[in-house]
C-alpha cells in the first residue's frame, strides 16, 4: 500500500508544479524550463553543457529551450572567437529585464510546494560585470 501512496504523492507534486508553471506562463509567457535557463544563465556567458548541468535538462531539451528563448529575443548565442566550435549563451537586454521581473514576482506557490521554498535564498545570480572566457577573447 505504501507504493500506491507514493505514486499519489508524486501525482500531487506534478499537479502542483503544473499549477506553478501555469502561473509563470500567465505572468511572464514562459515555461518552467525557460525560466530555469534564464536563471542559470543570469548575467554570465554560459555553455550549453553548463545549462544542462545546472537545470538537469537533457542536451536535446536544452537545445529546444534555448532556441525558444532565442526566438523570443531573451537569449543570444555566440561562437567562441578562438574556437568556433565553442558556443556561449547570454541574456539580451530584454532577457535581463525579464529575469529581474522574475526575481521580484510574487508567485502563488501551491501549498504542497511551500515547504520546499521556506528559508531558501534566491539562487539566480545577481548582476555582475561579465568576464569574457579565454575562448571568446
C-alpha contacts under 8 A as a table, 3 or more apart, distances in Angstrom:
res1	aa1	res2	aa2	distance
1	X	4	X	5.35
1	X	5	X	6.50
2	X	5	X	5.08
2	X	6	X	6.24
3	X	6	X	5.04
3	X	7	X	6.29
4	X	7	X	5.10
4	X	8	X	6.27
5	X	8	X	5.03
5	X	9	X	6.24
6	X	9	X	5.09
6	X	10	X	6.19
7	X	10	X	5.04
7	X	11	X	6.14
8	X	11	X	4.97
8	X	12	X	6.26
9	X	12	X	5.03
9	X	13	X	6.22
10	X	13	X	4.97
10	X	14	X	6.18
11	X	14	X	5.13
11	X	15	X	6.26
12	X	15	X	5.05
12	X	16	X	6.12
12	X	112	X	7.82
13	X	16	X	4.99
13	X	17	X	6.14
13	X	112	X	7.02
13	X	113	X	7.53
14	X	17	X	5.14
14	X	18	X	6.10
15	X	18	X	4.97
15	X	19	X	6.22
16	X	19	X	5.08
16	X	20	X	6.29
16	X	110	X	5.75
16	X	112	X	6.72
16	X	113	X	6.95
17	X	20	X	4.97
17	X	21	X	6.09
17	X	110	X	7.93
17	X	113	X	8.00
18	X	21	X	4.99
18	X	22	X	6.09
19	X	22	X	5.02
19	X	23	X	6.38
19	X	110	X	7.21
20	X	23	X	5.24
20	X	24	X	6.30
20	X	107	X	7.75
20	X	108	X	7.36
20	X	109	X	6.45
20	X	110	X	6.86
21	X	24	X	4.93
21	X	25	X	6.10
21	X	31	X	6.17
21	X	32	X	5.46
22	X	25	X	5.06
22	X	26	X	6.10
22	X	31	X	7.99
23	X	26	X	5.05
23	X	27	X	6.03
23	X	107	X	7.28
23	X	108	X	7.58
24	X	27	X	5.25
24	X	28	X	5.73
24	X	29	X	6.78
24	X	30	X	6.11
24	X	31	X	6.78
24	X	32	X	7.08
24	X	107	X	7.73
25	X	28	X	5.40
25	X	29	X	4.22
25	X	30	X	4.70
25	X	31	X	5.83
26	X	29	X	5.81
26	X	30	X	7.98
28	X	98	X	7.85
28	X	102	X	7.89
30	X	34	X	5.87
30	X	35	X	6.27
31	X	34	X	5.14
31	X	35	X	6.32
32	X	35	X	5.12
32	X	36	X	6.18
33	X	36	X	5.05
33	X	37	X	6.26
33	X	65	X	6.89
34	X	37	X	5.16
34	X	38	X	6.28
34	X	65	X	5.93
34	X	66	X	7.57
34	X	68	X	7.99
34	X	69	X	6.85
35	X	38	X	5.09
35	X	39	X	6.14
36	X	39	X	5.05
36	X	40	X	6.22
36	X	55	X	6.51
37	X	40	X	5.28
37	X	41	X	5.96
37	X	51	X	6.56
37	X	55	X	7.02
37	X	65	X	7.72
37	X	66	X	7.53
38	X	41	X	5.17
38	X	42	X	6.06
38	X	75	X	7.98
38	X	91	X	7.38
38	X	95	X	7.33
38	X	99	X	6.60
39	X	42	X	5.16
39	X	99	X	6.84
39	X	123	X	7.84
39	X	124	X	5.03
39	X	125	X	7.22
40	X	51	X	6.66
40	X	54	X	6.66
40	X	55	X	7.52
40	X	124	X	6.42
40	X	125	X	7.45
41	X	44	X	5.99
41	X	45	X	6.94
41	X	46	X	6.14
41	X	51	X	7.23
41	X	89	X	7.35
41	X	90	X	6.34
41	X	91	X	7.01
42	X	90	X	7.67
42	X	91	X	7.05
42	X	96	X	7.58
42	X	99	X	7.63
42	X	124	X	6.45
42	X	125	X	5.51
42	X	126	X	7.31
42	X	127	X	7.50
43	X	90	X	7.00
43	X	91	X	6.75
43	X	96	X	7.49
43	X	125	X	7.01
43	X	126	X	7.24
43	X	127	X	5.59
43	X	128	X	6.48
43	X	129	X	7.88
43	X	130	X	6.63
44	X	90	X	6.16
44	X	91	X	7.93
44	X	130	X	5.55
44	X	131	X	7.59
45	X	88	X	5.78
45	X	89	X	5.43
45	X	90	X	4.85
45	X	130	X	7.33
45	X	132	X	7.46
46	X	50	X	6.26
46	X	51	X	7.14
46	X	88	X	5.22
46	X	89	X	5.24
46	X	90	X	6.56
47	X	50	X	5.20
47	X	51	X	6.54
47	X	86	X	7.92
47	X	87	X	6.01
47	X	88	X	4.72
47	X	89	X	6.18
48	X	51	X	5.08
48	X	52	X	6.28
48	X	59	X	7.53
48	X	62	X	7.14
48	X	63	X	7.74
48	X	87	X	7.25
48	X	88	X	7.06
48	X	89	X	7.44
49	X	52	X	4.97
49	X	53	X	6.16
49	X	59	X	7.41
50	X	53	X	5.10
50	X	54	X	6.10
51	X	54	X	5.23
51	X	55	X	5.95
51	X	56	X	7.97
51	X	57	X	7.76
51	X	62	X	7.19
52	X	55	X	5.44
52	X	56	X	5.39
52	X	57	X	5.09
52	X	58	X	6.13
52	X	59	X	6.22
52	X	62	X	6.40
53	X	56	X	5.55
53	X	57	X	7.49
57	X	61	X	5.97
57	X	62	X	5.82
58	X	61	X	5.17
58	X	62	X	5.98
59	X	62	X	4.99
59	X	63	X	6.15
60	X	63	X	5.18
60	X	64	X	6.49
61	X	64	X	5.05
61	X	65	X	6.15
62	X	65	X	5.13
62	X	66	X	6.00
63	X	66	X	5.29
63	X	67	X	6.05
64	X	67	X	5.18
64	X	68	X	6.20
65	X	68	X	5.06
65	X	69	X	6.26
66	X	69	X	5.03
66	X	70	X	6.09
66	X	75	X	7.15
67	X	70	X	4.99
67	X	71	X	6.23
68	X	71	X	5.13
68	X	72	X	6.34
69	X	72	X	5.00
69	X	73	X	6.24
69	X	74	X	5.34
69	X	75	X	5.46
70	X	73	X	4.93
70	X	74	X	5.81
70	X	75	X	4.74
70	X	76	X	5.84
70	X	77	X	7.68
71	X	74	X	7.73
72	X	75	X	7.77
73	X	76	X	7.30
73	X	92	X	6.85
73	X	94	X	6.93
73	X	95	X	7.20
74	X	91	X	5.81
74	X	92	X	5.26
74	X	93	X	7.47
74	X	94	X	5.55
74	X	95	X	3.92
74	X	96	X	7.62
74	X	98	X	7.94
75	X	89	X	6.58
75	X	90	X	5.71
75	X	91	X	4.54
75	X	92	X	5.39
75	X	95	X	6.28
76	X	89	X	5.62
76	X	90	X	5.55
76	X	91	X	6.19
76	X	92	X	6.24
77	X	87	X	6.86
77	X	88	X	5.73
77	X	89	X	4.67
77	X	90	X	6.81
78	X	87	X	5.80
78	X	88	X	5.21
78	X	89	X	6.32
79	X	83	X	7.68
79	X	84	X	5.36
79	X	85	X	6.83
79	X	86	X	5.69
79	X	87	X	4.57
79	X	88	X	6.12
79	X	136	X	7.74
80	X	83	X	5.20
80	X	84	X	4.98
80	X	85	X	6.95
80	X	86	X	5.10
80	X	87	X	5.98
80	X	88	X	7.09
80	X	135	X	5.39
80	X	136	X	4.65
80	X	137	X	7.95
81	X	84	X	6.01
81	X	135	X	6.07
81	X	136	X	4.71
81	X	137	X	6.21
82	X	135	X	5.37
82	X	136	X	6.40
82	X	137	X	7.19
83	X	86	X	5.68
83	X	135	X	6.33
84	X	87	X	7.45
86	X	135	X	7.71
91	X	94	X	7.58
91	X	95	X	5.01
91	X	96	X	5.85
92	X	95	X	4.87
92	X	96	X	6.22
93	X	96	X	5.10
93	X	97	X	6.23
94	X	97	X	5.07
94	X	98	X	6.15
95	X	98	X	5.03
95	X	99	X	6.09
96	X	99	X	5.03
96	X	100	X	6.26
97	X	100	X	5.17
97	X	101	X	6.34
98	X	101	X	4.93
98	X	102	X	6.19
99	X	102	X	4.97
99	X	103	X	6.26
100	X	103	X	5.11
100	X	104	X	6.54
101	X	104	X	5.33
101	X	105	X	5.95
102	X	105	X	5.19
103	X	124	X	7.81
109	X	113	X	6.46
109	X	114	X	5.99
110	X	113	X	5.50
110	X	114	X	6.39
111	X	114	X	5.27
111	X	115	X	7.98
112	X	115	X	7.27
113	X	116	X	5.43
113	X	117	X	7.06
114	X	117	X	5.34
114	X	118	X	6.42
115	X	118	X	5.26
117	X	120	X	5.62
132	X	135	X	7.96
132	X	136	X	5.99
132	X	137	X	6.52
133	X	136	X	5.38
133	X	137	X	6.72
134	X	137	X	5.40
